[in-house]
Amino acid sequence: MARVGNFIVRDADIDRIKLELITFFKENPGTVDSAEKICIRLGRSREEVEKALEELSEHGICHKVPARPEPIYMYYASAQILRRIAELAPDMDYNAQIELVNTLLTRH
């Protein structure tokens, strides 16, 4: 058994690519990107990254935003901030919302 954030995960349920993605998101909490760009950063194939991101999003470890030509993924903390911004400023442009999330997460 391993602890991933607030989740307890059985070793059989987590594979190397998922661990790499979780580590990637924890080390880069402001990341909001497509599977294609994330796979380039990890040096992995698009197919394996997309599959792992889908599974992580199904378990609530990362968040998938499907309303794009290509889905984008973010670490759940980023998703919570984005959701709150959307509630507080519903007329704000989506790109401005993403930029604000990134700014908030990169502040020290």
VODO-127439 format. One record per atom (N, C-alpha, C, O): residue number from 1; residue in three letters; x, z, y; atom name. Coordinates in steps of 0.2 Angstrom, whole numbers, plus 5000, padded with zeros to 4 digits. Each point is the difference from the previous one (the first is absolute). Example, Ala and Ser with C-alpha at 12.3 -4.5 7.8 and 13.67 -1.06 7.14 Angstrom:
+-----+-----+------+------+-------+----+
:   i :  aa : east :   up : north : at :
+-----+-----+------+------+-------+----+
:   1 : ALA : 5066 : 5039 :  4972 :  N :
:   1 : ALA : 4996 : 5000 :  5006 : CA :
:   1 : ALA : 5004 : 5000 :  5006 :  C :
:   1 : ALA : 5005 : 5003 :  4999 :  O :
:   2 : SER : 4993 : 4993 :  5006 :  N :
:   2 : SER : 5004 : 5001 :  5006 : CA :
:   2 : SER : 4996 : 5003 :  5005 :  C :
:   2 : SER : 5003 : 5001 :  5006 :  O :
+-----+-----+------+------+-------+----+
//
This chain:
+-----+-----+------+------+-------+----+
:   i :  aa : east :   up : north : at :
+-----+-----+------+------+-------+----+
:   1 : MET : 5004 : 5000 :  4994 :  N :
:   1 : MET : 4996 : 5000 :  5006 : CA :
:   1 : MET : 5004 : 5000 :  5006 :  C :
:   1 : MET : 5006 : 5003 :  5000 :  O :
:   2 : ALA : 4992 : 4993 :  5005 :  N :
:   2 : ALA : 5004 : 5000 :  5007 : CA :
:   2 : ALA : 4995 : 5001 :  5005 :  C :
:   2 : ALA : 4994 : 4998 :  5000 :  O :
:   3 : ARG : 5008 : 5005 :  5006 :  N :
:   3 : ARG : 4996 : 5000 :  5006 : CA :
:   3 : ARG : 5002 : 4995 :  5005 :  C :
:   3 : ARG : 5006 : 4999 :  5001 :  O :
:   4 : VAL : 4989 : 4997 :  5001 :  N :
:   4 : VAL : 5000 : 4995 :  5005 : CA :
:   4 : VAL : 4996 : 5002 :  5005 :  C :
:   4 : VAL : 4994 : 4999 :  5000 :  O :
:   5 : GLY : 5009 : 5003 :  5006 :  N :
:   5 : GLY : 4995 : 5003 :  5005 : CA :
:   5 : GLY : 4996 : 5005 :  4998 :  C :
:   5 : GLY : 5002 : 5005 :  4997 :  O :
:   6 : ASN : 4991 : 4994 :  5003 :  N :
:   6 : ASN : 4995 : 5005 :  4998 : CA :
:   6 : ASN : 4998 : 4999 :  4993 :  C :
:   6 : ASN : 4995 : 5003 :  4997 :  O :
:   7 : PHE : 5008 : 4992 :  5000 :  N :
:   7 : PHE : 4998 : 4997 :  4993 : CA :
:   7 : PHE : 5004 : 5003 :  4995 :  C :
:   7 : PHE : 5006 : 5000 :  5001 :  O :
:   8 : ILE : 4991 : 5001 :  4993 :  N :
:   8 : ILE : 5004 : 5002 :  4994 : CA :
:   8 : ILE : 5000 : 4993 :  4996 :  C :
:   8 : ILE : 4994 : 4998 :  4998 :  O :
:   9 : VAL : 5011 : 5000 :  5000 :  N :
:   9 : VAL : 5000 : 4993 :  4996 : CA :
:   9 : VAL : 5004 : 5001 :  4993 :  C :
:   9 : VAL : 5005 : 5003 :  5000 :  O :
:  10 : ARG : 4992 : 4995 :  4995 :  N :
:  10 : ARG : 5003 : 5000 :  4993 : CA :
:  10 : ARG : 5005 : 4995 :  5000 :  C :
:  10 : ARG : 5000 : 4994 :  5003 :  O :
:  11 : ASP : 5006 : 5007 :  4994 :  N :
:  11 : ASP : 5006 : 4996 :  5000 : CA :
:  11 : ASP : 4998 : 4993 :  4997 :  C :
:  11 : ASP : 5002 : 4995 :  5003 :  O :
:  12 : ALA : 4993 : 5005 :  4992 :  N :
:  12 : ALA : 4998 : 4993 :  4998 : CA :
:  12 : ALA : 4996 : 4996 :  5005 :  C :
:  12 : ALA : 5000 : 4994 :  4999 :  O :
:  13 : ASP : 4997 : 5009 :  5006 :  N :
:  13 : ASP : 4996 : 4996 :  5005 : CA :
:  13 : ASP : 5004 : 4998 :  5005 :  C :
:  13 : ASP : 4998 : 4996 :  5005 :  O :
:  14 : ILE : 5009 : 5005 :  4996 :  N :
:  14 : ILE : 5004 : 4998 :  5006 : CA :
:  14 : ILE : 5006 : 4996 :  4997 :  C :
:  14 : ILE : 5003 : 5003 :  4996 :  O :
:  15 : ASP : 4998 : 4991 :  5007 :  N :
:  15 : ASP : 5006 : 4997 :  4997 : CA :
:  15 : ASP : 5005 : 4999 :  5006 :  C :
:  15 : ASP : 4998 : 5002 :  5006 :  O :
:  16 : ARG : 5007 : 4995 :  4993 :  N :
:  16 : ARG : 5005 : 5000 :  5005 : CA :
:  16 : ARG : 4998 : 4996 :  5006 :  C :
:  16 : ARG : 5002 : 5003 :  5006 :  O :
:  17 : ILE : 4995 : 4992 :  4994 :  N :
:  17 : ILE : 4998 : 4996 :  5006 : CA :
:  17 : ILE : 4995 : 5005 :  5004 :  C :
:  17 : ILE : 5001 : 5000 :  5007 :  O :
:  18 : LYS : 4995 : 5004 :  4990 :  N :
:  18 : LYS : 4995 : 5004 :  5004 : CA :
:  18 : LYS : 5005 : 5005 :  5003 :  C :
:  18 : LYS : 4998 : 5002 :  5006 :  O :
:  19 : LEU : 5006 : 5001 :  4991 :  N :
:  19 : LEU : 5005 : 5005 :  5003 : CA :
:  19 : LEU : 5004 : 4997 :  5006 :  C :
:  19 : LEU : 5001 : 5004 :  5005 :  O :
:  20 : GLU : 5001 : 4990 :  4994 :  N :
:  20 : GLU : 5004 : 4997 :  5005 : CA :
:  20 : GLU : 4995 : 4999 :  5006 :  C :
:  20 : GLU : 5002 : 5001 :  5006 :  O :
:  21 : LEU : 4992 : 4997 :  4993 :  N :
:  21 : LEU : 4995 : 4999 :  5006 : CA :
:  21 : LEU : 4999 : 5007 :  5003 :  C :
:  21 : LEU : 4999 : 5000 :  5006 :  O :
:  22 : ILE : 5000 : 5005 :  4990 :  N :
:  22 : ILE : 4998 : 5007 :  5003 : CA :
:  22 : ILE : 5006 : 5002 :  5004 :  C :
:  22 : ILE : 4999 : 5002 :  5006 :  O :
:  23 : THR : 5007 : 4997 :  4992 :  N :
:  23 : THR : 5006 : 5002 :  5003 : CA :
:  23 : THR : 5001 : 4996 :  5007 :  C :
:  23 : THR : 5001 : 5003 :  5005 :  O :
:  24 : PHE : 4998 : 4991 :  4994 :  N :
:  24 : PHE : 5000 : 4995 :  5006 : CA :
:  24 : PHE : 4995 : 5002 :  5005 :  C :
:  24 : PHE : 5002 : 5001 :  5006 :  O :
:  25 : PHE : 4992 : 5001 :  4993 :  N :
:  25 : PHE : 4995 : 5002 :  5005 : CA :
:  25 : PHE : 5002 : 5007 :  5003 :  C :
:  25 : PHE : 4999 : 5001 :  5006 :  O :
:  26 : LYS : 5003 : 5003 :  4989 :  N :
:  26 : LYS : 5002 : 5007 :  5003 : CA :
:  26 : LYS : 5006 : 4999 :  5005 :  C :
:  26 : LYS : 5000 : 5004 :  5005 :  O :
:  27 : GLU : 5005 : 4992 :  4993 :  N :
:  27 : GLU : 5006 : 4999 :  5005 : CA :
:  27 : GLU : 4998 : 4995 :  5006 :  C :
:  27 : GLU : 5004 : 5000 :  5005 :  O :
:  28 : ASN : 4991 : 4997 :  4994 :  N :
:  28 : ASN : 4998 : 4995 :  5006 : CA :
:  28 : ASN : 4992 : 5001 :  5001 :  C :
:  28 : ASN : 4996 : 4996 :  4999 :  O :
:  29 : PRO : 5002 : 5010 :  5004 :  N :
:  29 : PRO : 4993 : 5002 :  5000 : CA :
:  29 : PRO : 4996 : 4995 :  5005 :  C :
:  29 : PRO : 4994 : 5000 :  5000 :  O :
:  30 : GLY : 5009 : 4997 :  5004 :  N :
:  30 : GLY : 4997 : 4995 :  5005 : CA :
:  30 : GLY : 4999 : 4993 :  4997 :  C :
:  30 : GLY : 4997 : 4996 :  5004 :  O :
:  31 : THR : 5005 : 5003 :  4990 :  N :
:  31 : THR : 4999 : 4993 :  4998 : CA :
:  31 : THR : 4993 : 4998 :  4999 :  C :
:  31 : THR : 4996 : 5004 :  4996 :  O :
:  32 : VAL : 5002 : 4991 :  5006 :  N :
:  32 : VAL : 4994 : 4997 :  4999 : CA :
:  32 : VAL : 5001 : 4992 :  4999 :  C :
:  32 : VAL : 5002 : 4997 :  5005 :  O :
:  33 : ASP : 4998 : 5001 :  4989 :  N :
:  33 : ASP : 5002 : 4993 :  4999 : CA :
:  33 : ASP : 4997 : 4998 :  4993 :  C :
:  33 : ASP : 4996 : 5003 :  4997 :  O :
:  34 : SER : 5005 : 4990 :  5002 :  N :
:  34 : SER : 4997 : 4997 :  4995 : CA :
:  34 : SER : 5004 : 5001 :  4993 :  C :
:  34 : SER : 5006 : 5002 :  5001 :  O :
:  35 : ALA : 4992 : 4997 :  4994 :  N :
:  35 : ALA : 5003 : 5000 :  4993 : CA :
:  35 : ALA : 5006 : 4995 :  5000 :  C :
:  35 : ALA : 5006 : 5002 :  4998 :  O :
:  36 : GLU : 4993 : 4993 :  5005 :  N :
:  36 : GLU : 5006 : 4995 :  5001 : CA :
:  36 : GLU : 5006 : 5002 :  5003 :  C :
:  36 : GLU : 5005 : 5000 :  4998 :  O :
:  37 : LYS : 4994 : 5003 :  5008 :  N :
:  37 : LYS : 5005 : 5003 :  5004 : CA :
:  37 : LYS : 5003 : 5006 :  4997 :  C :
:  37 : LYS : 5006 : 5001 :  5000 :  O :
:  38 : ILE : 4990 : 5003 :  4997 :  N :
:  38 : ILE : 5003 : 5006 :  4997 : CA :
:  38 : ILE : 5004 : 4999 :  4994 :  C :
:  38 : ILE : 5005 : 5003 :  4999 :  O :
:  39 : CYS : 4993 : 4991 :  4997 :  N :
:  39 : CYS : 5004 : 4998 :  4994 : CA :
:  39 : CYS : 5007 : 4998 :  5002 :  C :
:  39 : CYS : 5005 : 5001 :  4997 :  O :
:  40 : ILE : 4995 : 4996 :  5009 :  N :
:  40 : ILE : 5007 : 4997 :  5002 : CA :
:  40 : ILE : 5004 : 5006 :  5002 :  C :
:  40 : ILE : 5006 : 5000 :  4998 :  O :
:  41 : ARG : 4991 : 5005 :  5005 :  N :
:  41 : ARG : 5004 : 5006 :  5002 : CA :
:  41 : ARG : 5002 : 5004 :  4994 :  C :
:  41 : ARG : 5006 : 5003 :  5000 :  O :
:  42 : LEU : 4990 : 4997 :  4995 :  N :
:  42 : LEU : 5002 : 5004 :  4993 : CA :
:  42 : LEU : 5005 : 4995 :  4996 :  C :
:  42 : LEU : 5003 : 5003 :  4995 :  O :
:  43 : GLY : 4997 : 4991 :  5006 :  N :
:  43 : GLY : 5003 : 4995 :  4995 : CA :
:  43 : GLY : 4997 : 5000 :  4994 :  C :
:  43 : GLY : 5003 : 4999 :  4994 :  O :
:  44 : ARG : 4990 : 5001 :  5006 :  N :
:  44 : ARG : 4996 : 4999 :  4994 : CA :
:  44 : ARG : 4996 : 4994 :  5000 :  C :
:  44 : ARG : 4999 : 4997 :  5006 :  O :
:  45 : SER : 4998 : 5001 :  4989 :  N :
:  45 : SER : 4995 : 4994 :  5000 : CA :
:  45 : SER : 4994 : 5002 :  5003 :  C :
:  45 : SER : 4997 : 5006 :  5000 :  O :
:  46 : ARG : 5000 : 4989 :  5003 :  N :
:  46 : ARG : 4993 : 5001 :  5003 : CA :
:  46 : ARG : 4995 : 5003 :  4996 :  C :
:  46 : ARG : 4996 : 5004 :  5001 :  O :
:  47 : GLU : 5004 : 4993 :  4993 :  N :
:  47 : GLU : 4994 : 5002 :  4995 : CA :
:  47 : GLU : 5001 : 5007 :  4998 :  C :
:  47 : GLU : 4995 : 5003 :  5000 :  O :
:  48 : GLU : 5011 : 5000 :  4998 :  N :
:  48 : GLU : 5000 : 5007 :  4998 : CA :
:  48 : GLU : 4999 : 5004 :  5006 :  C :
:  48 : GLU : 4997 : 5006 :  4999 :  O :
:  49 : VAL : 5005 : 4992 :  5007 :  N :
:  49 : VAL : 4998 : 5005 :  5006 : CA :
:  49 : VAL : 4993 : 5000 :  5001 :  C :
:  49 : VAL : 4997 : 5005 :  5002 :  O :
:  50 : GLU : 5000 : 4989 :  4998 :  N :
:  50 : GLU : 4992 : 5000 :  5001 : CA :
:  50 : GLU : 4997 : 5004 :  4995 :  C :
:  50 : GLU : 4995 : 5004 :  5002 :  O :
:  51 : LYS : 5006 : 4995 :  4992 :  N :
:  51 : LYS : 4997 : 5004 :  4995 : CA :
:  51 : LYS : 5001 : 5008 :  5001 :  C :
:  51 : LYS : 4995 : 5003 :  4999 :  O :
:  52 : ALA : 5011 : 4999 :  5002 :  N :
:  52 : ALA : 5001 : 5007 :  5001 : CA :
:  52 : ALA : 4997 : 5002 :  5007 :  C :
:  52 : ALA : 4997 : 5006 :  5000 :  O :
:  53 : LEU : 5003 : 4990 :  5005 :  N :
:  53 : LEU : 4996 : 5002 :  5006 : CA :
:  53 : LEU : 4993 : 5001 :  4999 :  C :
:  53 : LEU : 4997 : 5005 :  5003 :  O :
:  54 : GLU : 5000 : 4990 :  4993 :  N :
:  54 : GLU : 4993 : 5001 :  4998 : CA :
:  54 : GLU : 4998 : 5007 :  4997 :  C :
:  54 : GLU : 4996 : 5003 :  5001 :  O :
:  55 : GLU : 5009 : 4998 :  4994 :  N :
:  55 : GLU : 4999 : 5006 :  4996 : CA :
:  55 : GLU : 5001 : 5006 :  5004 :  C :
:  55 : GLU : 4996 : 5005 :  5000 :  O :
:  56 : LEU : 5009 : 4995 :  5005 :  N :
:  56 : LEU : 5001 : 5006 :  5004 : CA :
:  56 : LEU : 4994 : 5001 :  5005 :  C :
:  56 : LEU : 4998 : 5005 :  5002 :  O :
:  57 : SER : 4999 : 4989 :  5000 :  N :
:  57 : SER : 4995 : 5001 :  5005 : CA :
:  57 : SER : 4993 : 5002 :  4997 :  C :
:  57 : SER : 4996 : 5004 :  5002 :  O :
:  58 : GLU : 5003 : 4994 :  4991 :  N :
:  58 : GLU : 4995 : 5003 :  4996 : CA :
:  58 : GLU : 5000 : 5007 :  4999 :  C :
:  58 : GLU : 4995 : 5004 :  5000 :  O :
:  59 : HIS : 5011 : 4999 :  5000 :  N :
:  59 : HIS : 5001 : 5007 :  4999 : CA :
:  59 : HIS : 5001 : 5004 :  5007 :  C :
:  59 : HIS : 5001 : 5006 :  5000 :  O :
:  60 : GLY : 4998 : 4991 :  5005 :  N :
:  60 : GLY : 5000 : 5003 :  5007 : CA :
:  60 : GLY : 5007 : 5002 :  5002 :  C :
:  60 : GLY : 5001 : 5004 :  5005 :  O :
:  61 : ILE : 5004 : 4993 :  4992 :  N :
:  61 : ILE : 5007 : 5002 :  5003 : CA :
:  61 : ILE : 5002 : 4995 :  5005 :  C :
:  61 : ILE : 5004 : 5002 :  5005 :  O :
:  62 : CYS : 4994 : 4992 :  4995 :  N :
:  62 : CYS : 5001 : 4996 :  5006 : CA :
:  62 : CYS : 4993 : 4997 :  5002 :  C :
:  62 : CYS : 4995 : 5001 :  4996 :  O :
:  63 : HIS : 5004 : 4995 :  5009 :  N :
:  63 : HIS : 4994 : 4998 :  5003 : CA :
:  63 : HIS : 5000 : 4992 :  5000 :  C :
:  63 : HIS : 5005 : 4998 :  5003 :  O :
:  64 : LYS : 4990 : 4999 :  4995 :  N :
:  64 : LYS : 5000 : 4992 :  5000 : CA :
:  64 : LYS : 4995 : 4998 :  5006 :  C :
:  64 : LYS : 4994 : 5003 :  5000 :  O :
:  65 : VAL : 5008 : 4993 :  5004 :  N :
:  65 : VAL : 4995 : 4997 :  5005 : CA :
:  65 : VAL : 4999 : 4993 :  4998 :  C :
:  65 : VAL : 5004 : 4996 :  5001 :  O :
:  66 : PRO : 4990 : 5003 :  4996 :  N :
:  66 : PRO : 4998 : 4994 :  4997 : CA :
:  66 : PRO : 4998 : 4994 :  5005 :  C :
:  66 : PRO : 4999 : 4995 :  4999 :  O :
:  67 : ALA : 4999 : 5007 :  5007 :  N :
:  67 : ALA : 4997 : 4996 :  5005 : CA :
:  67 : ALA : 5005 : 4996 :  5004 :  C :
:  67 : ALA : 4999 : 4999 :  5006 :  O :
:  68 : ARG : 5005 : 4998 :  4990 :  N :
:  68 : ARG : 5006 : 4995 :  5003 : CA :
:  68 : ARG : 5000 : 4994 :  4995 :  C :
:  68 : ARG : 4998 : 5000 :  4995 :  O :
:  69 : PRO : 5005 : 4995 :  5008 :  N :
:  69 : PRO : 5001 : 4994 :  4995 : CA :
:  69 : PRO : 5004 : 5003 :  4994 :  C :
:  69 : PRO : 5000 : 4997 :  4995 :  O :
:  70 : GLU : 5005 : 5007 :  5006 :  N :
:  70 : GLU : 5004 : 5003 :  4995 : CA :
:  70 : GLU : 4999 : 5008 :  5001 :  C :
:  70 : GLU : 5002 : 5002 :  5006 :  O :
:  71 : PRO : 4997 : 5001 :  4989 :  N :
:  71 : PRO : 4999 : 5008 :  5001 : CA :
:  71 : PRO : 5006 : 5003 :  5002 :  C :
:  71 : PRO : 5006 : 4997 :  4999 :  O :
:  72 : ILE : 4994 : 5008 :  5005 :  N :
:  72 : ILE : 5006 : 5004 :  5002 : CA :
:  72 : ILE : 4999 : 5007 :  4997 :  C :
:  72 : ILE : 4994 : 5002 :  4999 :  O :
:  73 : TYR : 5012 : 5001 :  5000 :  N :
:  73 : TYR : 5000 : 5007 :  4997 : CA :
:  73 : TYR : 5004 : 5004 :  5005 :  C :
:  73 : TYR : 5004 : 4998 :  5004 :  O :
:  74 : MET : 4994 : 5009 :  4995 :  N :
:  74 : MET : 5003 : 5005 :  5004 : CA :
:  74 : MET : 5000 : 5006 :  4996 :  C :
:  74 : MET : 4995 : 5002 :  4996 :  O :
:  75 : TYR : 5009 : 5003 :  5006 :  N :
:  75 : TYR : 5001 : 5006 :  4997 : CA :
:  75 : TYR : 4993 : 5004 :  5002 :  C :
:  75 : TYR : 4998 : 4999 :  5006 :  O :
:  76 : TYR : 4999 : 5005 :  4990 :  N :
:  76 : TYR : 4994 : 5003 :  5002 : CA :
:  76 : TYR : 5000 : 5004 :  5007 :  C :
:  76 : TYR : 4995 : 5000 :  5003 :  O :
:  77 : ALA : 5011 : 5003 :  4999 :  N :
:  77 : ALA : 5000 : 5004 :  5006 : CA :
:  77 : ALA : 4999 : 4995 :  5006 :  C :
:  77 : ALA : 4996 : 5002 :  5004 :  O :
:  78 : SER : 5007 : 4992 :  4995 :  N :
:  78 : SER : 4999 : 4995 :  5005 : CA :
:  78 : SER : 4992 : 4998 :  5000 :  C :
:  78 : SER : 4997 : 4999 :  5006 :  O :
:  79 : ALA : 5000 : 5000 :  4989 :  N :
:  79 : ALA : 4993 : 4998 :  4999 : CA :
:  79 : ALA : 4996 : 5005 :  5004 :  C :
:  79 : ALA : 4995 : 4998 :  5003 :  O :
:  80 : GLN : 5006 : 5009 :  4996 :  N :
:  80 : GLN : 4996 : 5005 :  5003 : CA :
:  80 : GLN : 5000 : 4999 :  5007 :  C :
:  80 : GLN : 4995 : 5001 :  5004 :  O :
:  81 : ILE : 5011 : 4998 :  4999 :  N :
:  81 : ILE : 5001 : 5000 :  5007 : CA :
:  81 : ILE : 4997 : 4993 :  5003 :  C :
:  81 : ILE : 4996 : 5001 :  5005 :  O :
:  82 : LEU : 5004 : 4994 :  4991 :  N :
:  82 : LEU : 4997 : 4994 :  5002 : CA :
:  82 : LEU : 4992 : 5000 :  5000 :  C :
:  82 : LEU : 4997 : 4998 :  5005 :  O :
:  83 : ARG : 5001 : 5006 :  4990 :  N :
:  83 : ARG : 4993 : 5001 :  5000 : CA :
:  83 : ARG : 4997 : 5004 :  5006 :  C :
:  83 : ARG : 4995 : 4999 :  5003 :  O :
:  84 : ARG : 5009 : 5006 :  4998 :  N :
:  84 : ARG : 4998 : 5005 :  5006 : CA :
:  84 : ARG : 5001 : 4996 :  5007 :  C :
:  84 : ARG : 4995 : 5001 :  5004 :  O :
:  85 : ILE : 5010 : 4995 :  4997 :  N :
:  85 : ILE : 5000 : 4995 :  5006 : CA :
:  85 : ILE : 4994 : 4996 :  5000 :  C :
:  85 : ILE : 4997 : 4999 :  5005 :  O :
:  86 : ALA : 5001 : 4998 :  4990 :  N :
:  86 : ALA : 4994 : 4995 :  4999 : CA :
:  86 : ALA : 4994 : 5004 :  5002 :  C :
:  86 : ALA : 4996 : 4997 :  5004 :  O :
:  87 : GLU : 5004 : 5009 :  4994 :  N :
:  87 : GLU : 4994 : 5004 :  5002 : CA :
:  87 : GLU : 5000 : 5002 :  5007 :  C :
:  87 : GLU : 4994 : 5000 :  5004 :  O :
:  88 : LEU : 5011 : 5002 :  4999 :  N :
:  88 : LEU : 5001 : 5002 :  5007 : CA :
:  88 : LEU : 5000 : 4994 :  5005 :  C :
:  88 : LEU : 4998 : 5001 :  5006 :  O :
:  89 : ALA : 5005 : 4993 :  4992 :  N :
:  89 : ALA : 5000 : 4995 :  5004 : CA :
:  89 : ALA : 4998 : 4993 :  4997 :  C :
:  89 : ALA : 5004 : 4996 :  4998 :  O :
:  90 : PRO : 4989 : 5004 :  5000 :  N :
:  90 : PRO : 4998 : 4994 :  4996 : CA :
:  90 : PRO : 5001 : 4993 :  5003 :  C :
:  90 : PRO : 5000 : 4995 :  4996 :  O :
:  91 : ASP : 5001 : 5005 :  5011 :  N :
:  91 : ASP : 5001 : 4994 :  5003 : CA :
:  91 : ASP : 5007 : 4997 :  5000 :  C :
:  91 : ASP : 5001 : 4995 :  5003 :  O :
:  92 : MET : 5003 : 5010 :  4995 :  N :
:  92 : MET : 5008 : 4998 :  5001 : CA :
:  92 : MET : 5001 : 4995 :  4995 :  C :
:  92 : MET : 4998 : 5000 :  4994 :  O :
:  93 : ASP : 5006 : 4995 :  5008 :  N :
:  93 : ASP : 5002 : 4994 :  4996 : CA :
:  93 : ASP : 5004 : 5003 :  4994 :  C :
:  93 : ASP : 5004 : 5005 :  5000 :  O :
:  94 : TYR : 4995 : 4992 :  4994 :  N :
:  94 : TYR : 5003 : 5002 :  4994 : CA :
:  94 : TYR : 5007 : 5000 :  5000 :  C :
:  94 : TYR : 5003 : 5005 :  4998 :  O :
:  95 : ASN : 5000 : 4990 :  5005 :  N :
:  95 : ASN : 5008 : 5000 :  5000 : CA :
:  95 : ASN : 5002 : 5006 :  5005 :  C :
:  95 : ASN : 5005 : 5003 :  4998 :  O :
:  96 : ALA : 4992 : 4999 :  5007 :  N :
:  96 : ALA : 5001 : 5005 :  5004 : CA :
:  96 : ALA : 5000 : 5007 :  4996 :  C :
:  96 : ALA : 5004 : 5004 :  5001 :  O :
:  97 : GLN : 4991 : 4996 :  4995 :  N :
:  97 : GLN : 4999 : 5006 :  4996 : CA :
:  97 : GLN : 5006 : 5001 :  4995 :  C :
:  97 : GLN : 5002 : 5006 :  5000 :  O :
:  98 : ILE : 5000 : 4989 :  4997 :  N :
:  98 : ILE : 5006 : 5000 :  4995 : CA :
:  98 : ILE : 5006 : 5002 :  5004 :  C :
:  98 : ILE : 5004 : 5004 :  4998 :  O :
:  99 : GLU : 4997 : 4993 :  5008 :  N :
:  99 : GLU : 5006 : 5002 :  5004 : CA :
:  99 : GLU : 5000 : 5007 :  5002 :  C :
:  99 : GLU : 5005 : 5003 :  5000 :  O :
: 100 : LEU : 4989 : 5000 :  5002 :  N :
: 100 : LEU : 4999 : 5007 :  5002 : CA :
: 100 : LEU : 5002 : 5004 :  4994 :  C :
: 100 : LEU : 5003 : 5005 :  5000 :  O :
: 101 : VAL : 4994 : 4994 :  4994 :  N :
: 101 : VAL : 5002 : 5003 :  4994 : CA :
: 101 : VAL : 5008 : 5000 :  4998 :  C :
: 101 : VAL : 5002 : 5006 :  4999 :  O :
: 102 : ASN : 5001 : 4989 :  5002 :  N :
: 102 : ASN : 5007 : 4999 :  4999 : CA :
: 102 : ASN : 5004 : 5004 :  5005 :  C :
: 102 : ASN : 5005 : 5004 :  4998 :  O :
: 103 : THR : 4992 : 4996 :  5008 :  N :
: 103 : THR : 5003 : 5004 :  5006 : CA :
: 103 : THR : 5000 : 5008 :  4998 :  C :
: 103 : THR : 5005 : 5003 :  5001 :  O :
: 104 : LEU : 4989 : 4999 :  4997 :  N :
: 104 : LEU : 4999 : 5007 :  4999 : CA :
: 104 : LEU : 5004 : 5002 :  4994 :  C :
: 104 : LEU : 5003 : 5006 :  5000 :  O :
: 105 : LEU : 4998 : 4990 :  4995 :  N :
: 105 : LEU : 5003 : 5002 :  4994 : CA :
: 105 : LEU : 5008 : 5000 :  5001 :  C :
: 105 : LEU : 5004 : 5003 :  4996 :  O :
: 106 : THR : 4998 : 4993 :  5008 :  N :
: 106 : THR : 5008 : 5000 :  5001 : CA :
: 106 : THR : 5002 : 5005 :  5006 :  C :
: 106 : THR : 5006 : 5000 :  5001 :  O :
: 107 : ARG : 4990 : 5003 :  5002 :  N :
: 107 : ARG : 5002 : 5005 :  5005 : CA :
: 107 : ARG : 5003 : 5006 :  4997 :  C :
: 107 : ARG : 4998 : 5002 :  4994 :  O :
: 108 : HIS : 5007 : 5001 :  5009 :  N :
: 108 : HIS : 5003 : 5006 :  4997 : CA :
: 108 : HIS : 4998 : 5006 :  5003 :  C :
: 108 : HIS : 5002 : 5005 :  4999 :  O :
+-----+-----+------+------+-------+----+
//
